[in-house]
Amino acid sequence: MNEFPMFKLDESCQYHNAYKNITNEKSELAIKAKKYYQKLYEQYQQIQCEEPNFLDGLQKQWYPRIWEMYFTCQLAELGFEVNCPKGNAPDIKLKIDDQVIWIECTIISKGEGAVIEHEDGEGHELNDEDYILRITSALNTKYKQIQKHKESGIIGNNDVVLIAINTGELMMANIAQLDYPLIQKALYGIGQMTYNFTTKEVNNLHRPKISKSKTTIIPSNLFTTTDYEDIS
């Protein structure tokens, strides 16, 4: 049984801030976190879902690796028979009676300058379009992978496919979705819940697309068309 590598840092390596903080911290909370991740990792190994390079990328890709491990272990704790195919396949495979369910796990990151988040205490208008664009970008990336799996026969025509999304690296995501969840805005074209009294018309309630630039239009109503009907 391998030990979760939470207890030392190599100064020559670039680590994810979350990994560095938990490793360096000596507080009671950090000690509990280390014990929790060690226990979670042991469970992950027991259900044989660990990929060969899991630990190698953990220090730099903290959120993606932890999210996949946590989500998989949660399914196992709920009593599902979890299978994690190795190689070119979705992250998780479940079978309930005769129904096959595939799950892809993904983290929404800030991207290179795609989402600007300010320090605590600063007052700014929060633009949820940046967050929605990151969600649609992640969905499209996973969707393309899923289509390749369907074309190669890994995913059957009657199989169910889920995408499990986590906004862990977007610090202000919870505030950005106070009116409606960001995922609903990305999938159903929900706009800002505002009224424009100048024209006496309801304005911005429906936002089926976002203009990223003058030439780039990104749809934000993915689940109101038939294009994405084979994923949940």
C-alpha atoms as a printed R data frame, in Angstrom:
    type eleno elety resid chain resno       x      y       z
1   ATOM     1    CA   MET     A     1   0.000  0.000   0.000
2   ATOM     2    CA   ASN     A     2   1.593  3.301  -1.079
3   ATOM     3    CA   GLU     A     3   1.574  6.281   1.239
4   ATOM     4    CA   PHE     A     4  -0.073  9.452   0.053
5   ATOM     5    CA   PRO     A     5   2.882 11.838  -0.640
6   ATOM     6    CA   MET     A     6   1.848 14.727   1.568
7   ATOM     7    CA   PHE     A     7   4.798 15.199   3.871
8   ATOM     8    CA   LYS     A     8   7.742 16.663   2.004
9   ATOM     9    CA   LEU     A     9   8.505 19.155  -0.731
10  ATOM    10    CA   ASP     A    10  11.301 19.295  -3.260
11  ATOM    11    CA   GLU     A    11  12.182 22.965  -3.674
12  ATOM    12    CA   SER     A    12  13.210 22.372  -7.288
13  ATOM    13    CA   CYS     A    13   9.667 21.307  -8.260
14  ATOM    14    CA   GLN     A    14   6.632 23.416  -9.113
15  ATOM    15    CA   TYR     A    15   3.779 22.386  -6.830
16  ATOM    16    CA   HIS     A    16   0.115 23.327  -6.840
17  ATOM    17    CA   ASN     A    17  -0.605 25.865  -4.097
18  ATOM    18    CA   ALA     A    18  -3.187 23.621  -2.448
19  ATOM    19    CA   TYR     A    19  -0.658 20.805  -2.202
20  ATOM    20    CA   LYS     A    20   2.004 23.141  -0.780
21  ATOM    21    CA   ASN     A    21  -0.349 24.669   1.776
22  ATOM    22    CA   ILE     A    22  -1.522 21.339   3.187
23  ATOM    23    CA   THR     A    23   2.016 19.961   3.238
24  ATOM    24    CA   ASN     A    24   3.566 22.993   4.961
25  ATOM    25    CA   GLU     A    25   0.761 23.631   7.442
26  ATOM    26    CA   LYS     A    26   1.178 22.286  10.984
27  ATOM    27    CA   SER     A    27  -2.304 23.215  12.160
28  ATOM    28    CA   GLU     A    28  -4.879 20.739  13.441
29  ATOM    29    CA   LEU     A    29  -6.920 21.239  10.257
30  ATOM    30    CA   ALA     A    30  -3.926 20.416   8.039
31  ATOM    31    CA   ILE     A    31  -3.164 17.282  10.078
32  ATOM    32    CA   LYS     A    32  -6.784 16.151   9.665
33  ATOM    33    CA   ALA     A    33  -6.567 16.872   5.928
34  ATOM    34    CA   LYS     A    34  -3.432 14.733   5.578
35  ATOM    35    CA   LYS     A    35  -5.074 11.834   7.399
36  ATOM    36    CA   TYR     A    36  -8.228 12.218   5.290
37  ATOM    37    CA   TYR     A    37  -6.372 12.135   1.976
38  ATOM    38    CA   GLN     A    38  -4.286  9.173   3.111
39  ATOM    39    CA   LYS     A    39  -7.465  7.246   3.960
40  ATOM    40    CA   LEU     A    40  -9.093  8.279   0.669
41  ATOM    41    CA   TYR     A    41  -6.031  7.192  -1.275
42  ATOM    42    CA   GLU     A    42  -6.023  3.769   0.428
43  ATOM    43    CA   GLN     A    43  -9.680  3.329  -0.565
44  ATOM    44    CA   TYR     A    44  -8.833  4.401  -4.125
45  ATOM    45    CA   GLN     A    45  -6.181  1.686  -4.325
46  ATOM    46    CA   GLN     A    46  -8.510 -0.941  -2.873
47  ATOM    47    CA   ILE     A    47 -11.086 -0.419  -5.614
48  ATOM    48    CA   GLN     A    48  -8.212 -0.614  -8.117
49  ATOM    49    CA   CYS     A    49  -8.904  2.704  -9.812
50  ATOM    50    CA   GLU     A    50  -5.474  4.269  -9.469
51  ATOM    51    CA   GLU     A    51  -3.734  5.000 -12.755
52  ATOM    52    CA   PRO     A    52   0.018  4.268 -13.009
53  ATOM    53    CA   ASN     A    53   0.919  7.977 -13.196
54  ATOM    54    CA   PHE     A    54  -1.563  9.157 -10.543
55  ATOM    55    CA   LEU     A    55   1.004 10.173  -7.922
56  ATOM    56    CA   ASP     A    56   3.430 11.564 -10.501
57  ATOM    57    CA   GLY     A    57   1.016 14.303 -11.537
58  ATOM    58    CA   LEU     A    58  -0.643 14.878  -8.187
59  ATOM    59    CA   GLN     A    59   1.623 17.642  -6.914
60  ATOM    60    CA   LYS     A    60   1.074 19.805  -9.995
61  ATOM    61    CA   GLN     A    61  -2.469 18.764 -10.962
62  ATOM    62    CA   TRP     A    62  -3.933 18.719  -7.491
63  ATOM    63    CA   TYR     A    63  -7.598 19.493  -8.171
64  ATOM    64    CA   PRO     A    64  -8.101 17.200 -11.226
65  ATOM    65    CA   ARG     A    65  -6.512 14.200  -9.495
66  ATOM    66    CA   ILE     A    66  -8.220 14.763  -6.136
67  ATOM    67    CA   TRP     A    67 -11.616 15.320  -7.772
68  ATOM    68    CA   GLU     A    68 -11.408 12.069  -9.743
69  ATOM    69    CA   MET     A    69 -10.247 10.142  -6.663
70  ATOM    70    CA   TYR     A    70 -12.881 11.674  -4.372
71  ATOM    71    CA   PHE     A    71 -15.750 11.207  -6.848
72  ATOM    72    CA   THR     A    72 -14.794  7.578  -7.516
73  ATOM    73    CA   CYS     A    73 -14.557  6.744  -3.808
74  ATOM    74    CA   GLN     A    74 -17.917  8.403  -3.140
75  ATOM    75    CA   LEU     A    75 -19.557  6.149  -5.731
76  ATOM    76    CA   ALA     A    76 -17.959  3.107  -4.096
77  ATOM    77    CA   GLU     A    77 -19.182  4.201  -0.647
78  ATOM    78    CA   LEU     A    78 -22.708  4.537  -2.044
79  ATOM    79    CA   GLY     A    79 -22.568  0.874  -2.981
80  ATOM    80    CA   PHE     A    80 -21.959  1.093  -6.720
81  ATOM    81    CA   GLU     A    81 -19.693 -1.473  -8.321
82  ATOM    82    CA   VAL     A    82 -17.050  0.869  -9.688
83  ATOM    83    CA   ASN     A    83 -14.778 -0.030 -12.560
84  ATOM    84    CA   CYS     A    84 -12.009  2.243 -13.848
85  ATOM    85    CA   PRO     A    85 -10.897  1.137 -17.322
86  ATOM    86    CA   LYS     A    86  -7.223  1.723 -18.010
87  ATOM    87    CA   GLY     A    87  -5.968  3.347 -21.178
88  ATOM    88    CA   ASN     A    88  -8.062  5.259 -23.695
89  ATOM    89    CA   ALA     A    89 -11.502  5.227 -22.036
90  ATOM    90    CA   PRO     A    90 -13.656  7.449 -19.782
91  ATOM    91    CA   ASP     A    91 -12.601  7.703 -16.123
92  ATOM    92    CA   ILE     A    92 -15.309  5.554 -14.521
93  ATOM    93    CA   LYS     A    93 -17.623  2.763 -15.639
94  ATOM    94    CA   LEU     A    94 -20.702  1.637 -13.706
95  ATOM    95    CA   LYS     A    95 -23.191 -1.098 -14.488
96  ATOM    96    CA   ILE     A    96 -26.646 -1.077 -12.930
97  ATOM    97    CA   ASP     A    97 -28.581 -4.140 -14.021
98  ATOM    98    CA   ASP     A    98 -28.160 -4.047 -17.804
99  ATOM    99    CA   GLN     A    99 -27.439 -0.304 -18.023
100 ATOM   100    CA   VAL     A   100 -23.844  0.803 -18.586
101 ATOM   101    CA   ILE     A   101 -22.965  4.280 -17.286
102 ATOM   102    CA   TRP     A   102 -19.732  6.078 -18.170
103 ATOM   103    CA   ILE     A   103 -18.486  9.075 -16.194
104 ATOM   104    CA   GLU     A   104 -15.872 11.660 -17.142
105 ATOM   105    CA   CYS     A   105 -14.540 13.851 -14.319
106 ATOM   106    CA   THR     A   106 -13.298 17.352 -15.051
107 ATOM   107    CA   ILE     A   107 -12.200 20.470 -13.187
108 ATOM   108    CA   ILE     A   108 -13.012 23.995 -14.335
109 ATOM   109    CA   SER     A   109  -9.773 25.975 -14.187
110 ATOM   110    CA   LYS     A   110  -9.193 29.686 -14.631
111 ATOM   111    CA   GLY     A   111  -7.288 29.195 -17.857
112 ATOM   112    CA   GLU     A   112  -4.561 31.562 -18.982
113 ATOM   113    CA   GLY     A   113  -6.156 34.915 -18.195
114 ATOM   114    CA   ALA     A   114  -9.627 33.583 -19.041
115 ATOM   115    CA   VAL     A   115 -11.060 34.357 -15.595
116 ATOM   116    CA   ILE     A   116  -9.922 37.394 -13.604
117 ATOM   117    CA   GLU     A   117 -10.494 37.028  -9.866
118 ATOM   118    CA   HIS     A   118  -9.711 39.834  -7.446
119 ATOM   119    CA   GLU     A   119  -8.334 39.784  -3.929
120 ATOM   120    CA   ASP     A   120 -10.659 39.669  -0.919
121 ATOM   121    CA   GLY     A   121 -11.839 43.101   0.142
122 ATOM   122    CA   GLU     A   122 -11.817 44.593  -3.351
123 ATOM   123    CA   GLY     A   123 -15.108 45.795  -4.803
124 ATOM   124    CA   HIS     A   124 -15.771 44.799  -8.417
125 ATOM   125    CA   GLU     A   125 -18.702 43.917 -10.600
126 ATOM   126    CA   LEU     A   126 -18.589 40.170 -11.087
127 ATOM   127    CA   ASN     A   127 -18.980 39.066 -14.703
128 ATOM   128    CA   ASP     A   128 -20.349 35.525 -14.848
129 ATOM   129    CA   GLU     A   129 -19.653 35.224 -18.575
130 ATOM   130    CA   ASP     A   130 -16.019 34.303 -17.875
131 ATOM   131    CA   TYR     A   131 -17.130 31.419 -15.683
132 ATOM   132    CA   ILE     A   132 -19.756 30.223 -18.173
133 ATOM   133    CA   LEU     A   133 -17.199 30.248 -20.987
134 ATOM   134    CA   ARG     A   134 -14.825 28.089 -18.909
135 ATOM   135    CA   ILE     A   135 -17.639 25.602 -18.262
136 ATOM   136    CA   THR     A   136 -18.655 25.390 -21.928
137 ATOM   137    CA   SER     A   137 -14.991 25.005 -22.897
138 ATOM   138    CA   ALA     A   138 -14.523 22.083 -20.489
139 ATOM   139    CA   LEU     A   139 -17.778 20.490 -21.632
140 ATOM   140    CA   ASN     A   140 -16.810 20.715 -25.278
141 ATOM   141    CA   THR     A   141 -13.383 19.195 -24.594
142 ATOM   142    CA   LYS     A   142 -14.956 16.225 -22.797
143 ATOM   143    CA   TYR     A   143 -17.727 15.951 -25.373
144 ATOM   144    CA   LYS     A   144 -15.185 15.564 -28.186
145 ATOM   145    CA   GLN     A   145 -13.423 12.833 -26.217
146 ATOM   146    CA   ILE     A   146 -16.731 11.061 -25.648
147 ATOM   147    CA   GLN     A   147 -17.558 11.182 -29.372
148 ATOM   148    CA   LYS     A   148 -14.208  9.512 -30.146
149 ATOM   149    CA   HIS     A   149 -14.986  6.787 -27.593
150 ATOM   150    CA   LYS     A   150 -18.365  6.222 -29.274
151 ATOM   151    CA   GLU     A   151 -16.779  6.061 -32.728
152 ATOM   152    CA   SER     A   152 -14.204  3.507 -31.521
153 ATOM   153    CA   GLY     A   153 -16.919  1.369 -29.913
154 ATOM   154    CA   ILE     A   154 -15.762  1.810 -26.314
155 ATOM   155    CA   ILE     A   155 -19.045  3.560 -25.474
156 ATOM   156    CA   GLY     A   156 -22.103  1.696 -26.770
157 ATOM   157    CA   ASN     A   157 -25.099  3.331 -28.417
158 ATOM   158    CA   ASN     A   158 -27.345  2.595 -25.441
159 ATOM   159    CA   ASP     A   159 -24.821  3.570 -22.769
160 ATOM   160    CA   VAL     A   160 -25.408  6.596 -20.533
161 ATOM   161    CA   VAL     A   161 -22.611  9.177 -20.354
162 ATOM   162    CA   LEU     A   162 -22.192 11.671 -17.502
163 ATOM   163    CA   ILE     A   163 -19.750 14.540 -17.104
164 ATOM   164    CA   ALA     A   164 -18.950 15.316 -13.452
165 ATOM   165    CA   ILE     A   165 -17.889 18.961 -13.211
166 ATOM   166    CA   ASN     A   166 -16.120 20.650 -10.287
167 ATOM   167    CA   THR     A   167 -15.454 24.419 -10.155
168 ATOM   168    CA   GLY     A   168 -12.817 24.000  -7.425
169 ATOM   169    CA   GLU     A   169 -10.232 26.404  -8.834
170 ATOM   170    CA   LEU     A   170 -12.683 29.257  -9.417
171 ATOM   171    CA   MET     A   171 -12.659 30.980  -6.037
172 ATOM   172    CA   MET     A   172 -15.594 33.299  -6.748
173 ATOM   173    CA   ALA     A   173 -17.778 30.728  -8.499
174 ATOM   174    CA   ASN     A   174 -20.180 30.441  -5.555
175 ATOM   175    CA   ILE     A   175 -20.807 34.183  -5.624
176 ATOM   176    CA   ALA     A   176 -21.158 34.198  -9.412
177 ATOM   177    CA   GLN     A   177 -24.049 31.734  -9.198
178 ATOM   178    CA   LEU     A   178 -26.115 33.309  -6.431
179 ATOM   179    CA   ASP     A   179 -29.098 33.859  -8.735
180 ATOM   180    CA   TYR     A   180 -28.857 30.670 -10.816
181 ATOM   181    CA   PRO     A   181 -26.230 27.892 -10.819
182 ATOM   182    CA   LEU     A   182 -23.528 28.552 -13.403
183 ATOM   183    CA   ILE     A   183 -24.058 25.125 -14.934
184 ATOM   184    CA   GLN     A   184 -27.688 26.003 -15.711
185 ATOM   185    CA   LYS     A   185 -26.593 29.257 -17.349
186 ATOM   186    CA   ALA     A   186 -24.106 27.326 -19.483
187 ATOM   187    CA   LEU     A   187 -26.611 24.680 -20.549
188 ATOM   188    CA   TYR     A   188 -29.975 26.419 -20.836
189 ATOM   189    CA   GLY     A   189 -29.186 29.947 -21.997
190 ATOM   190    CA   ILE     A   190 -30.306 31.651 -18.763
191 ATOM   191    CA   GLY     A   191 -29.243 35.297 -18.676
192 ATOM   192    CA   GLN     A   192 -29.248 37.971 -15.989
193 ATOM   193    CA   MET     A   193 -32.514 38.282 -14.098
194 ATOM   194    CA   THR     A   194 -32.930 42.012 -14.820
195 ATOM   195    CA   TYR     A   195 -35.528 44.357 -16.313
196 ATOM   196    CA   ASN     A   196 -34.811 47.148 -18.750
197 ATOM   197    CA   PHE     A   197 -37.399 49.797 -17.855
198 ATOM   198    CA   THR     A   198 -36.263 52.151 -20.631
199 ATOM   199    CA   THR     A   199 -37.725 49.955 -23.342
200 ATOM   200    CA   LYS     A   200 -40.360 48.443 -21.047
201 ATOM   201    CA   GLU     A   201 -39.232 44.985 -22.063
202 ATOM   202    CA   VAL     A   202 -37.802 42.095 -20.138
203 ATOM   203    CA   ASN     A   203 -34.126 42.169 -21.032
204 ATOM   204    CA   ASN     A   204 -31.273 39.661 -20.654
205 ATOM   205    CA   LEU     A   205 -33.486 36.862 -19.314
206 ATOM   206    CA   HIS     A   206 -32.448 34.613 -22.177
207 ATOM   207    CA   ARG     A   207 -28.785 34.388 -23.206
208 ATOM   208    CA   PRO     A   208 -28.350 31.561 -25.730
209 ATOM   209    CA   LYS     A   209 -24.859 32.711 -26.699
210 ATOM   210    CA   ILE     A   210 -21.929 34.755 -25.424
211 ATOM   211    CA   SER     A   211 -19.802 36.993 -27.638
212 ATOM   212    CA   LYS     A   212 -16.206 36.197 -26.745
213 ATOM   213    CA   SER     A   213 -15.016 38.612 -29.439
214 ATOM   214    CA   LYS     A   214 -16.407 40.236 -32.552
215 ATOM   215    CA   THR     A   215 -15.808 37.034 -34.512
216 ATOM   216    CA   THR     A   216 -16.222 34.328 -31.849
217 ATOM   217    CA   ILE     A   217 -19.686 33.378 -30.610
218 ATOM   218    CA   ILE     A   218 -19.950 30.685 -27.910
219 ATOM   219    CA   PRO     A   219 -23.342 28.978 -27.386
220 ATOM   220    CA   SER     A   220 -24.575 28.890 -23.768
221 ATOM   221    CA   ASN     A   221 -27.692 26.790 -24.363
222 ATOM   222    CA   LEU     A   222 -26.091 23.397 -24.926
223 ATOM   223    CA   PHE     A   223 -28.971 21.391 -23.467
224 ATOM   224    CA   THR     A   224 -31.752 23.188 -25.337
225 ATOM   225    CA   THR     A   225 -30.611 21.707 -28.663
226 ATOM   226    CA   THR     A   226 -30.174 18.117 -29.819
227 ATOM   227    CA   ASP     A   227 -26.406 18.487 -30.268
228 ATOM   228    CA   TYR     A   228 -25.550 17.303 -26.742
229 ATOM   229    CA   GLU     A   229 -28.449 14.950 -26.166
230 ATOM   230    CA   ASP     A   230 -26.189 11.953 -25.476
231 ATOM   231    CA   ILE     A   231 -24.534 13.386 -22.349
232 ATOM   232    CA   SER     A   232 -25.892 14.372 -18.931
